[in-house]
């Protein structure tokens, strides 16, 4: 019985210490890995990552390209589908800052997605870390 009381007391002390550490981390000098800001469209948010968050997520940037016929091409890894099946990509107009933009897919061939509508050639798009940025935007996992 004495061992049980010691174990319970030690467990309670550990829980109190964890609670204090969590509160301290939340209130003293806590930096957030991303800033989420509204845009003109209430359903779309602007996400700005810290350099450390971008590194942890393995963020990669690519560009919208065109084939010889002028069709727009983005990496397949850049494409995100929402619950209604609409296709999106994250556009990066500023370093480590992303805004979701709609696209219309014409064809998918291997790692390339050919668009019938999307941002112009040369637009920087997110090509790795897309699901994580979307989760940050819609507050999944927070």
N, C-alpha and C positions, 0 to 999 in steps of 0.2 A: 504494500500500500504506500509506503514511503517513497519507493522508486516512482510510482505512478504520480504522486504529488510533485516530485522533483521534475519529472518529465513534463507535466502539465504546466508548471511554473516556467520552465525553460522555453517551452513552446509559446506561451503567452508573451514572454519577454522578447522572443524573436519576432513575433507578429507586431508588437509595438514598435520595435526597431525598424522593421520593414515599412510600417505605416509612416513613421517619422521621416525616413529616407525618401519615400514617395512624395510626401507633402513638401519636403525641402526641394526636391527636383522640380516640382510643379510651380513652386512659388519663388525660388531664388535663381535668377539667371537662366531660366529655361528658354532655349531657342527652339522655334518650330522649324521642321525641315521644309515646309512649304507655306507660301502665302496664297490664300484663295480670295480672289476679288471678283465682284460682280462685273458684268459687261452690259452692253445695251440690251442684249437678249437675256431675260431673267432665267432662262433654262441653261445658259452656258456661262461658265466661270473662267476667269484667267488664273492660271496656276504659275507661280514663280517658285522654283526650287532653289534651295541653298546649294552651293557647290558640293558639300558633303552628301546631301541627299541625292543629287544627280550621280555622284560617284557610286553610292550604294546601290542605286537602281540600275546602273549600267546604261545610262542615257546615251543614245546615239542619235545624231542628226543626219538626215539625207536631204536630197532635193527632188522636187518634181522635175522629171525629164520629159522629153518628147521623142517618139520614134521618127523615122524618116518621113512618115506620112503626116506628122504633127500631132498624133494622139498622145495625150498626157499619160505618164507612167509614174507610179509610186511603188515603193517596196510593199510587198504583201504584209510584212510585219508592221507597217504603219497604219493599216486599216483596223478600225474598231466598229463593231456592230452593236447598236443599242438593243433594248428589249423588243422594240417594234420592228427590228430588222434593217433600220436605216444605217447607212454607212457613213463613217466620219474619219477624219485624220486630225492630228494635233499639229497646228501651224506654229512655227517659232519665229516671230518677228523680232524678238529681242533675245539675247543669250539667257538660257535657262527659264524662259517664259513661254507658255504654251496656251493656245486657245483652240478649242475644238471647232472644226469647220466641216460642213457637209460635203460629200462627194457622191457622184453617180458612177457606178461601176459598169463598164462595158464588157470587159473580158478579164479573166484571170489566167495567166500562163506562167506556171512555175512560181518564182518569187516576185513576179511583176504583176501589177494590177493596172490595167488600161482603163482610163477614165473617159466617160462621155461628158462629164462636167466636174470641175475642181479648180483648185488654185492654179495660177499661171506657172509656166516653166521657170525654174530657179527658186521657187518658194521653198524655204527650209521647212522640213517636216520631221516630226519625231519618228524614229524607226526602231527604237528599243526602249522598253519601259512604258509602253502605251497603256497596258492594263493598270499599272500602278498609278499613273497620272490620272487616269479616268477614276480610279477608286478615290484618289485625293479630291478630285473635283466633286464627286457625288457623295463624299464622306462615307464610303464603304470601308469598314475595318477601323473606324475611329471610335 
